[in-house]
C-alpha cells in the first residue's frame, strides 16, 4: 500500500520541534520561517499549549455536539472581545470547511446562489470553496456547477455592475492573499466593497484562515480596512497545529437548528488548543511583536539593499523579486537550513514564521537571502 501522491515534498523527515527550531530524524536542525504553512502561531510545542492539551486529554478528549461544552462558550467570548460588534461562533475543523460553511450561510440567508471572488484567491478545496478559488486546475467538474465570478482587486466598475444585479449571496475576500502571493486591496477599494455589499444585500465573508489570529499585525487582517464582514472564517493559526476552524457569524444572522453541523468540530482538545493560543498571544504580546517585526523586516531589507518589493503585512510578509525564486528557496533550505514559503506567484518568497519570532531571526533570514540571491 502506498500513499496517494499529491504533494511535492522535501526529502526531510521531522522528528521534533521547539519554538522556531525543527530537528529532522538525522539530528539536522532547521529554522522555521514557514510555520507549516502559516499554522504555527505561538511556536512549536509551546509549554502552555502542551500543558493545556495534556491536561485536557487526561480529562475528556472528545464528545459530540449533543452535549454542552463550556470551552466552546469561552472561545466564543474570547473571540468576541477582539471585535467591535457581536458575533456568534460555529466551530469546524479546517479552513476550507470554515469557508464552505460561510458560503452556505450566505446562500441560506439571502436565498441567492452567485459568489463574487477575486483574481488570485484561494479559499480551500471543498465544493463551493474551491469553486471560489482562482485556480481552474483544482476545480473538478463536480465543483464547477457553482456560479462564481472573479474580478481583480481595484475593479470598481465590475464590482458595482455585478452586485447591482442582486444575484450574489456573497463577496469572499482575503485582505492579504496567501497562496496568491500577498496582494492586498487598497483601503479605498475595500471601503467600496463594504458599501456595495450593504447597498445590494450581498453578504461579506472575510477569509481570515491564513491572515487571522494576529498574523497580519491585527487580530484579524480585515480590521486594518473599513470592512464590516457578515462572516469571518478562520483556521490555521487558531490551533497552532491542532486541527480547528471556525466561522464568526454577525449577530444579525440568527441561527436555525440543523442548518449547519459537524461531528468533530468544537471538540474539547480543539477548543483547548485555540484557548491556549489566545492565552499566549495575549500574555506574550505577540500581535504587537508581529507589527514590530514587520517594521524590522522593512528596515533590514533596506539596510541590506535587497532588490525586491516587500508584500504583505505583519508576519504574513514576503519579497517579490520580479523573477522566479525556486532556486533561492532551495538554497535557503539546503545550504542555510531555513524553511520559507512559496506562492502561486513564482517570484514571491513568503515568510510566515511563528509570531514569537525575533528581530535576530529576521536579520539572519534576510542576510542569507541577500547572500544567496
Ligand atoms: N483560505 C485561505 C486563505 C487559505 O490560505 C487556505 C489554505 O491555505 C484555506 C482557506 C484552506 O484551508 P485548509 O487547508 O485548512 O482547508
Boltz pocket constraint, residues with backbone or C-beta under 6 A from the ligand:
constraints:
  - pocket:
      binder: B
      contacts: [[A, 37], [A, 93], [A, 94], [A, 95], [A, 96], [A, 97], [A, 99], [A, 122], [A, 123], [A, 124], [A, 125], [A, 174], [A, 176], [A, 178], [A, 179], [A, 207], [A, 208], [A, 209], [A, 210], [A, 211], [A, 235], [A, 236]]
      max_distance: 6.0
